[in-house]
Amino acid sequence: MGNPLPRGFPIASHHLARLTGGNAPAEYNQARMYARPLSLIVLSIALLLPCGQAGAELRINDLDVYLNDHEVTVQVVALGALGPALQEGLGSGLPAHVRFTVELWQYNRLWRDRLLITHVLERQVTYNVVTKEYRIIFGKAEARAPYTTRELQDAQRVISEVRKVTLTPASTLDPAGVIYVRVQAETALSGENNVLSRMAGTAEQAIRQSDYRSLMRTQ
């Protein structure tokens, strides 16, 4: 007899039948029977997705961290917040959601970095096909009145810019510490952000981290 196959080596059913002296075990054939439909389902989903929508367009173009009036403030500008798939959904009457998660971190040279503060900003865009107006509603974290415009470019600008987000007074931070800011931007049609929606282009996300800042140098 030749050398035995290594443990875990995949064996075709006809080779398995030859080694066992008969037909392959029923559980082996049953596993193969269920594996084929599953692979066909995954392939079908990939083929049905619109071409060119899988590539992410959302990106954080600007991320600035300031120490103004002894407060840590952040400004963020995202590009591509309303991509083609979201624009198509807006035209069909579906709302688009945009979320910015701003995190303030303290760098630790010997251990894990420490998350100090998390600030979440949520916005929603709707389109009225009768008046041909985009309406942007801001979440509770922003004390802003709803914004209405007929220009898509103007709606893109308003929903993509985060101006002067105050994270914390500098007095609450370690004067000798090193800090940085991490921002995650998310867009989703009807608020659905999952694997399939990201593959279809109706949901996207982007992350950017700022440079390290020393409070001792800025004071």
Backbone as CSV, one residue per row, in Angstrom:
resi,resn,N_x,N_y,N_z,CA_x,CA_y,CA_z,C_x,C_y,C_z
1,MET,0.859,-1.203,0.000,0.000,0.000,0.000,0.881,1.233,0.000
2,GLY,0.477,2.271,-0.755,1.251,3.503,-0.827,1.132,4.298,0.464
3,ASN,1.792,5.451,0.456,1.764,6.304,1.638,0.361,6.831,1.866
4,PRO,-0.107,6.813,3.100,-1.459,7.315,3.376,-1.513,8.812,3.155
5,LEU,-2.703,9.298,2.816,-2.888,10.729,2.619,-2.792,11.436,3.958
6,PRO,-2.282,12.682,3.969,-2.206,13.417,5.234,-3.590,13.710,5.770
7,ARG,-3.632,13.837,7.115,-4.908,14.086,7.778,-5.506,15.409,7.283
8,GLY,-6.799,15.405,6.975,-7.457,16.614,6.524,-7.370,16.841,5.041
9,PHE,-6.704,15.957,4.291,-6.559,16.140,2.843,-7.894,15.849,2.165
10,PRO,-8.390,16.771,1.276,-9.695,16.542,0.634,-9.646,15.358,-0.323
11,ILE,-10.648,14.485,-0.258,-10.689,13.280,-1.085,-11.948,13.336,-1.934
12,ALA,-11.819,13.141,-3.235,-12.974,13.090,-4.113,-13.802,11.861,-3.789
13,SER,-15.086,11.881,-4.152,-15.987,10.801,-3.765,-15.575,9.472,-4.375
14,HIS,-15.088,9.472,-5.662,-14.736,8.190,-6.270,-13.469,7.620,-5.640
15,HIS,-12.515,8.518,-5.192,-11.336,8.019,-4.481,-11.735,7.508,-3.105
16,LEU,-12.693,8.203,-2.454,-13.131,7.749,-1.146,-13.806,6.395,-1.247
17,ALA,-14.572,6.184,-2.297,-15.220,4.889,-2.476,-14.187,3.790,-2.685
18,ARG,-13.109,4.094,-3.438,-12.076,3.100,-3.686,-11.348,2.745,-2.389
19,LEU,-11.109,3.766,-1.524,-10.381,3.499,-0.288,-11.232,2.724,0.705
20,THR,-12.550,2.996,0.709,-13.419,2.318,1.662,-13.958,1.004,1.146
21,GLY,-13.709,0.710,-0.151,-14.148,-0.554,-0.714,-15.606,-0.564,-1.093
22,GLY,-16.227,0.589,-1.236,-17.646,0.646,-1.603,-18.035,2.048,-1.956
23,ASN,-19.295,2.386,-1.733,-19.763,3.723,-2.016,-19.298,4.694,-0.943
24,ALA,-19.173,5.953,-1.342,-18.779,6.982,-0.390,-19.860,7.137,0.663
25,PRO,-19.494,7.516,1.888,-20.488,7.683,2.948,-21.550,8.695,2.541
26,ALA,-22.780,8.478,3.037,-23.899,9.341,2.662,-23.688,10.770,3.133
27,GLU,-23.059,10.964,4.331,-22.879,12.323,4.831,-21.898,13.100,3.966
28,TYR,-20.952,12.413,3.335,-19.995,13.099,2.450,-20.724,13.617,1.214
29,ASN,-21.530,12.771,0.577,-22.278,13.197,-0.604,-23.296,14.286,-0.264
30,GLN,-23.877,14.219,0.939,-24.851,15.237,1.338,-24.179,16.590,1.508
31,ALA,-22.957,16.601,2.065,-22.234,17.865,2.231,-21.914,18.482,0.883
32,ARG,-21.526,17.628,-0.092,-21.241,18.146,-1.435,-22.511,18.679,-2.099
33,MET,-23.653,18.033,-1.820,-24.908,18.441,-2.425,-25.310,19.839,-1.952
34,TYR,-25.073,20.151,-0.656,-25.452,21.456,-0.127,-24.417,22.525,-0.459
35,ALA,-23.184,22.133,-0.716,-22.132,23.111,-1.001,-22.348,23.775,-2.345
36,ARG,-22.830,23.019,-3.340,-23.026,23.583,-4.677,-24.075,24.683,-4.712
37,PRO,-25.290,24.469,-4.177,-26.279,25.566,-4.199,-25.798,26.813,-3.486
38,LEU,-25.033,26.644,-2.372,-24.544,27.805,-1.649,-23.589,28.620,-2.495
39,SER,-22.679,27.940,-3.205,-21.743,28.665,-4.065,-22.465,29.339,-5.221
40,LEU,-23.528,28.696,-5.732,-24.299,29.300,-6.824,-25.043,30.553,-6.351
41,ILE,-25.522,30.540,-5.104,-26.221,31.711,-4.572,-25.270,32.894,-4.450
42,VAL,-24.065,32.651,-3.919,-23.073,33.713,-3.781,-22.696,34.275,-5.143
43,LEU,-22.517,33.381,-6.138,-22.166,33.829,-7.479,-23.295,34.646,-8.098
44,SER,-24.540,34.236,-7.873,-25.681,34.955,-8.430,-25.788,36.357,-7.855
45,ILE,-25.549,36.498,-6.547,-25.605,37.818,-5.920,-24.544,38.732,-6.511
46,ALA,-23.350,38.195,-6.726,-22.265,39.004,-7.290,-22.584,39.440,-8.710
47,LEU,-23.233,38.563,-9.497,-23.543,38.905,-10.879,-24.687,39.907,-10.973
48,LEU,-25.595,39.894,-9.991,-26.736,40.802,-10.040,-26.397,42.212,-9.595
49,LEU,-25.260,42.400,-8.908,-24.904,43.728,-8.448,-24.540,44.608,-9.629
50,PRO,-24.946,45.895,-9.612,-24.632,46.792,-10.718,-23.144,46.948,-10.892
51,CYS,-22.693,46.957,-12.135,-21.271,47.096,-12.422,-20.828,48.508,-12.056
52,GLY,-19.619,48.600,-11.512,-19.030,49.884,-11.199,-19.492,50.479,-9.888
53,GLN,-20.409,49.812,-9.137,-20.891,50.373,-7.897,-20.138,49.819,-6.704
54,ALA,-19.320,48.796,-6.912,-18.642,48.190,-5.775,-17.502,49.065,-5.279
55,GLY,-16.918,49.894,-6.136,-15.804,50.723,-5.721,-16.286,51.867,-4.844
56,ALA,-15.645,52.018,-3.699,-16.045,53.048,-2.755,-15.662,54.420,-3.281
57,GLU,-16.593,55.379,-3.166,-16.335,56.755,-3.576,-16.203,57.677,-2.379
58,LEU,-16.735,57.293,-1.242,-16.675,58.125,-0.052,-15.250,58.165,0.480
59,ARG,-14.779,59.355,0.790,-13.459,59.503,1.402,-13.420,60.796,2.212
60,ILE,-12.590,60.802,3.236,-12.418,61.985,4.080,-11.245,62.766,3.526
61,ASN,-11.545,63.921,2.973,-10.520,64.709,2.284,-9.719,65.577,3.252
62,ASP,-10.404,66.211,4.198,-9.749,67.105,5.161,-10.108,66.684,6.577
63,LEU,-9.096,66.681,7.437,-9.289,66.438,8.867,-8.311,67.342,9.611
64,ASP,-8.853,68.365,10.264,-8.036,69.353,10.965,-8.397,69.346,12.440
65,VAL,-7.367,69.353,13.285,-7.531,69.379,14.739,-6.916,70.673,15.261
66,TYR,-7.693,71.421,16.056,-7.239,72.707,16.573,-7.373,72.742,18.091
67,LEU,-6.590,73.629,18.687,-6.707,73.928,20.109,-7.061,75.403,20.202
68,ASN,-8.349,75.720,20.049,-8.828,77.100,20.039,-9.464,77.445,21.381
69,ASP,-9.018,78.572,21.984,-9.574,79.007,23.269,-9.528,77.894,24.297
70,HIS,-8.415,77.150,24.262,-8.188,76.065,25.231,-9.210,74.937,25.086
71,GLU,-9.732,74.746,23.881,-10.628,73.628,23.587,-10.110,72.870,22.375
72,VAL,-10.322,71.568,22.399,-9.953,70.747,21.256,-11.135,70.714,20.303
73,THR,-10.948,71.248,19.100,-12.009,71.280,18.101,-11.541,70.577,16.831
74,VAL,-12.510,70.094,16.059,-12.220,69.308,14.858,-13.062,69.824,13.707
75,GLN,-12.456,69.836,12.523,-13.173,70.131,11.292,-12.923,68.997,10.303
76,VAL,-14.007,68.559,9.632,-13.930,67.421,8.721,-14.650,67.771,7.429
77,VAL,-14.053,67.367,6.312,-14.704,67.507,5.016,-14.616,66.157,4.306
78,ALA,-15.768,65.601,3.963,-15.831,64.330,3.241,-16.227,64.583,1.799
79,LEU,-15.753,63.728,0.914,-16.088,63.805,-0.503,-16.847,62.547,-0.913
80,GLY,-17.806,62.712,-1.834,-18.556,61.564,-2.342,-19.586,61.025,-1.377
81,ALA,-20.122,61.893,-0.501,-21.102,61.414,0.473,-22.391,60.939,-0.193
82,LEU,-22.760,61.563,-1.299,-23.960,61.144,-2.033,-23.526,60.604,-3.388
83,GLY,-23.149,59.340,-3.415,-22.707,58.700,-4.644,-23.867,58.417,-5.586
84,PRO,-23.582,57.865,-6.765,-24.632,57.597,-7.765,-25.760,56.711,-7.245
85,ALA,-25.426,55.678,-6.483,-26.466,54.778,-5.974,-27.381,55.490,-4.987
86,LEU,-26.806,56.355,-4.142,-27.628,57.094,-3.188,-28.468,58.152,-3.893
87,GLN,-27.929,58.769,-4.929,-28.703,59.752,-5.684,-29.897,59.086,-6.365
88,GLU,-29.681,57.895,-6.883,-30.782,57.158,-7.512,-31.855,56.811,-6.489
89,GLY,-31.423,56.405,-5.302,-32.383,56.096,-4.243,-33.152,57.319,-3.777
90,LEU,-32.463,58.467,-3.697,-33.137,59.700,-3.315,-34.231,60.053,-4.321
91,GLY,-33.928,59.865,-5.618,-34.922,60.136,-6.646,-36.122,59.221,-6.570
92,SER,-35.953,58.060,-5.925,-37.065,57.115,-5.759,-37.836,57.344,-4.465
93,GLY,-37.429,58.367,-3.703,-38.142,58.683,-2.473,-37.549,58.100,-1.220
94,LEU,-36.371,57.457,-1.307,-35.738,56.876,-0.134,-34.799,57.887,0.510
95,PRO,-34.719,57.918,1.838,-33.811,58.852,2.508,-32.385,58.311,2.535
96,ALA,-31.438,59.227,2.560,-30.020,58.868,2.700,-29.537,59.358,4.059
97,HIS,-28.786,58.503,4.744,-28.285,58.829,6.080,-26.764,58.969,6.034
98,VAL,-26.276,59.975,6.754,-24.835,60.217,6.856,-24.481,60.317,8.337
99,ARG,-23.431,59.612,8.723,-23.003,59.633,10.125,-21.495,59.861,10.207
100,PHE,-21.102,60.772,11.101,-19.695,61.018,11.398,-19.451,60.623,12.850
101,THR,-18.508,59.724,13.063,-18.099,59.339,14.416,-16.706,59.893,14.655
102,VAL,-16.612,60.870,15.553,-15.350,61.553,15.848,-14.842,61.062,17.196
103,GLU,-13.646,60.514,17.204,-13.064,59.948,18.423,-11.769,60.672,18.776
104,LEU,-11.627,61.007,20.046,-10.392,61.594,20.563,-9.635,60.527,21.335
105,TRP,-8.395,60.290,20.917,-7.581,59.229,21.509,-6.336,59.827,22.159
106,GLN,-5.866,59.157,23.206,-4.586,59.509,23.831,-3.574,58.407,23.530
107,TYR,-2.460,58.821,22.961,-1.413,57.868,22.578,-0.717,57.323,23.816
108,ASN,-0.455,56.020,23.812,0.247,55.368,24.916,1.390,54.556,24.333
109,ARG,2.587,54.917,24.672,3.761,54.274,24.068,3.955,52.843,24.537
110,LEU,3.552,52.532,25.771,3.819,51.215,26.340,2.592,50.306,26.369
111,TRP,1.423,50.841,26.091,0.219,50.024,26.175,-0.753,50.490,25.105
112,ARG,-1.972,49.993,25.142,-2.954,50.380,24.151,-3.331,51.849,24.287
113,ASP,-3.589,52.484,23.166,-4.072,53.856,23.196,-5.438,53.909,23.880
114,ARG,-5.716,55.040,24.524,-6.944,55.165,25.319,-7.937,56.078,24.628
115,LEU,-9.159,55.578,24.463,-10.224,56.374,23.879,-10.771,57.318,24.946
116,LEU,-10.709,58.630,24.661,-11.138,59.628,25.630,-12.583,60.064,25.413
117,ILE,-12.941,60.382,24.170,-14.256,60.942,23.884,-14.734,60.426,22.530
118,THR,-16.025,60.179,22.425,-16.665,59.841,21.151,-17.819,60.804,20.908
119,HIS,-17.809,61.419,19.743,-18.843,62.389,19.366,-19.454,61.928,18.045
120,VAL,-20.779,61.727,18.016,-21.467,61.205,16.839,-22.386,62.280,16.273
121,LEU,-22.248,62.521,14.968,-23.111,63.457,14.254,-23.881,62.699,13.187
122,GLU,-25.208,62.842,13.184,-26.054,62.141,12.228,-26.871,63.137,11.421
123,ARG,-26.971,62.865,10.123,-27.732,63.726,9.226,-28.541,62.863,8.267
124,GLN,-29.675,63.416,7.825,-30.544,62.707,6.885,-30.916,63.626,5.726
125,VAL,-30.867,63.062,4.516,-31.204,63.814,3.307,-32.412,63.157,2.642
126,THR,-33.367,63.976,2.237,-34.519,63.504,1.463,-34.694,64.402,0.244
127,TYR,-35.351,63.859,-0.765,-35.589,64.624,-1.990,-37.074,64.601,-2.307
128,ASN,-37.633,65.799,-2.544,-39.041,65.939,-2.889,-39.159,66.052,-4.402
129,VAL,-39.752,65.048,-5.035,-39.836,65.038,-6.495,-40.808,66.087,-7.020
130,VAL,-41.707,66.574,-6.168,-42.676,67.593,-6.595,-42.025,68.976,-6.604
131,THR,-41.426,69.353,-5.472,-40.777,70.665,-5.380,-39.344,70.653,-5.887
132,LYS,-38.801,69.437,-6.136,-37.419,69.277,-6.596,-36.429,69.910,-5.624
133,GLU,-36.637,69.619,-4.341,-35.796,70.185,-3.290,-35.175,69.069,-2.444
134,TYR,-33.925,69.291,-2.065,-33.246,68.419,-1.114,-33.415,69.033,0.279
135,ARG,-33.756,68.195,1.238,-33.945,68.665,2.611,-33.016,67.875,3.528
136,ILE,-32.201,68.593,4.292,-31.232,67.982,5.194,-31.667,68.246,6.631
137,ILE,-31.798,67.180,7.401,-32.168,67.265,8.809,-30.968,66.844,9.645
138,PHE,-30.642,67.626,10.660,-29.482,67.364,11.512,-29.932,66.701,12.814
139,GLY,-29.072,65.835,13.337,-29.373,65.116,14.571,-29.301,66.008,15.798
140,LYS,-29.585,65.396,16.957,-29.629,66.151,18.210,-28.275,66.729,18.590
141,ALA,-27.188,66.128,18.136,-25.862,66.618,18.505,-25.531,67.951,17.851
142,GLU,-26.312,68.352,16.843,-26.094,69.630,16.169,-27.340,70.496,16.317
143,ALA,-27.148,71.656,16.894,-28.271,72.582,17.074,-28.428,73.420,15.803
144,ARG,-28.915,72.761,14.746,-29.072,73.427,13.458,-30.466,73.173,12.905
145,ALA,-31.004,74.201,12.274,-32.319,74.070,11.646,-32.184,73.285,10.345
146,PRO,-33.237,72.649,9.889,-33.180,71.925,8.605,-32.765,72.858,7.470
147,TYR,-32.070,72.279,6.514,-31.549,73.051,5.377,-32.193,72.527,4.100
148,THR,-32.665,73.445,3.249,-33.344,73.077,2.009,-32.651,73.742,0.831
149,THR,-32.454,72.982,-0.231,-31.831,73.504,-1.437,-32.321,72.713,-2.643
150,ARG,-32.258,73.347,-3.811,-32.607,72.664,-5.047,-31.378,72.163,-5.790
151,GLU,-30.214,72.500,-5.309,-28.969,72.124,-5.979,-28.347,70.903,-5.308
152,LEU,-28.096,69.872,-6.107,-27.454,68.671,-5.566,-26.071,68.983,-5.021
153,GLN,-25.322,69.813,-5.710,-23.978,70.164,-5.262,-24.018,70.870,-3.906
154,ASP,-25.013,71.714,-3.717,-25.158,72.405,-2.435,-25.513,71.420,-1.331
155,ALA,-26.390,70.465,-1.628,-26.739,69.436,-0.643,-25.523,68.585,-0.292
156,GLN,-24.709,68.251,-1.304,-23.474,67.512,-1.063,-22.574,68.279,-0.109
157,ARG,-22.434,69.580,-0.336,-21.542,70.397,0.495,-22.011,70.435,1.944
158,VAL,-23.301,70.683,2.139,-23.820,70.833,3.503,-23.725,69.529,4.279
159,ILE,-24.027,68.423,3.620,-24.041,67.150,4.345,-22.638,66.590,4.577
160,SER,-21.653,67.101,3.841,-20.302,66.537,3.894,-19.344,67.328,4.773
161,GLU,-19.758,68.512,5.225,-18.860,69.361,6.005,-19.236,69.342,7.483
162,VAL,-18.238,69.119,8.317,-18.403,69.187,9.768,-17.516,70.311,10.262
163,ARG,-18.138,71.384,10.718,-17.412,72.577,11.121,-17.384,72.728,12.635
164,LYS,-16.183,72.868,13.175,-15.943,73.209,14.577,-16.732,72.327,15.543
165,VAL,-16.360,71.076,15.608,-16.911,70.166,16.609,-16.037,70.251,17.858
166,THR,-16.601,70.717,18.957,-15.846,70.831,20.206,-15.881,69.495,20.928
167,LEU,-14.691,68.941,21.168,-14.609,67.632,21.804,-14.482,67.737,23.320
168,THR,-13.546,68.581,23.804,-13.337,68.686,25.242,-12.483,69.906,25.552
169,PRO,-12.601,70.458,26.746,-11.658,71.498,27.162,-10.258,70.922,27.320
170,ALA,-9.265,71.689,26.951,-7.888,71.196,27.053,-7.474,70.956,28.496
171,SER,-8.152,71.620,29.443,-7.790,71.471,30.855,-8.072,70.076,31.387
172,THR,-8.932,69.316,30.705,-9.254,67.960,31.153,-8.247,66.923,30.655
173,LEU,-7.322,67.338,29.804,-6.359,66.413,29.222,-5.017,66.503,29.941
174,ASP,-4.231,65.459,29.786,-2.885,65.427,30.353,-1.996,66.415,29.594
175,PRO,-1.456,67.445,30.262,-0.647,68.444,29.546,0.568,67.842,28.845
176,ALA,1.083,66.744,29.376,2.252,66.106,28.767,1.866,64.992,27.802
177,GLY,0.571,64.803,27.566,0.116,63.705,26.728,0.158,64.029,25.249
178,VAL,0.000,62.985,24.468,-0.063,63.100,23.009,-1.426,62.580,22.573
179,ILE,-2.132,63.368,21.785,-3.479,63.001,21.370,-3.562,62.934,19.847
180,TYR,-4.619,62.289,19.360,-4.938,62.295,17.934,-6.437,62.045,17.786
181,VAL,-6.957,62.326,16.611,-8.384,62.192,16.336,-8.581,61.193,15.207
182,ARG,-9.555,60.337,15.370,-9.931,59.377,14.334,-11.399,59.610,13.959
183,VAL,-11.660,59.709,12.673,-13.009,59.993,12.185,-13.454,58.881,11.250
184,GLN,-14.657,58.391,11.469,-15.280,57.431,10.555,-16.524,58.061,9.968
185,ALA,-16.595,58.087,8.638,-17.767,58.603,7.927,-18.516,57.429,7.318
186,GLU,-19.843,57.453,7.448,-20.682,56.381,6.915,-21.868,56.986,6.163
187,THR,-22.183,56.427,5.022,-23.381,56.804,4.280,-24.187,55.533,4.005
188,ALA,-25.511,55.656,4.061,-26.357,54.478,3.843,-27.725,54.919,3.359
189,LEU,-28.222,54.256,2.348,-29.571,54.498,1.841,-30.567,53.830,2.775
190,SER,-31.523,54.595,3.273,-32.528,54.116,4.241,-31.884,53.601,5.521
191,GLY,-30.638,53.997,5.788,-29.964,53.582,7.008,-29.476,52.144,6.999
192,GLU,-29.530,51.461,5.848,-29.111,50.060,5.750,-27.625,49.988,5.413
193,ASN,-26.819,49.636,6.407,-25.370,49.517,6.218,-24.938,48.101,6.579
194,ASN,-24.802,47.253,5.560,-24.363,45.883,5.761,-23.502,45.464,4.570
195,VAL,-23.111,44.201,4.555,-22.189,43.735,3.513,-22.813,43.873,2.130
196,LEU,-24.061,43.457,1.980,-24.707,43.505,0.666,-24.918,44.935,0.188
197,SER,-25.333,45.837,1.100,-25.541,47.226,0.694,-24.230,47.899,0.317
198,ARG,-23.141,47.538,0.991,-21.841,48.103,0.616,-21.373,47.562,-0.723
199,MET,-21.647,46.291,-1.008,-21.304,45.731,-2.310,-22.116,46.384,-3.425
200,ALA,-23.372,46.725,-3.129,-24.233,47.345,-4.128,-23.961,48.827,-4.295
201,GLY,-23.186,49.430,-3.389,-22.871,50.845,-3.487,-23.865,51.747,-2.797
202,THR,-24.884,51.184,-2.125,-25.865,52.007,-1.415,-25.441,52.295,0.014
203,ALA,-24.268,51.838,0.406,-23.694,52.158,1.711,-22.178,52.151,1.569
204,GLU,-21.540,53.128,2.192,-20.085,53.243,2.141,-19.569,53.743,3.469
205,GLN,-18.297,53.534,3.715,-17.680,54.049,4.924,-16.204,54.330,4.665
206,ALA,-15.687,55.308,5.387,-14.298,55.716,5.240,-13.772,56.135,6.605
207,ILE,-12.482,55.903,6.830,-11.843,56.221,8.113,-10.565,57.008,7.840
208,ARG,-10.337,58.004,8.665,-9.092,58.766,8.571,-8.638,59.163,9.973
209,GLN,-7.324,59.152,10.145,-6.742,59.507,11.433,-5.854,60.732,11.267
210,SER,-5.915,61.620,12.250,-5.127,62.844,12.197,-3.683,62.576,12.611
211,ASP,-2.858,63.594,12.484,-1.493,63.527,13.001,-1.531,63.579,14.523
212,TYR,-0.423,63.173,15.138,-0.313,63.242,16.592,-0.066,64.691,17.001
213,ARG,-0.741,65.080,18.108,-0.617,66.458,18.615,-0.154,66.426,20.050
214,SER,0.806,67.273,20.378,1.306,67.411,21.750,0.703,68.659,22.368
215,LEU,-0.006,68.499,23.469,-0.616,69.640,24.131,0.432,70.561,24.735
216,MET,1.531,70.015,25.174,2.570,70.825,25.796,3.144,71.833,24.815
217,ARG,3.237,71.442,23.541,3.805,72.332,22.526,2.861,73.458,22.166
218,THR,1.532,73.226,22.262,0.571,74.216,21.822,0.186,75.193,22.926
219,GLN,0.499,74.888,24.166,0.123,75.777,25.257,1.203,76.824,25.487
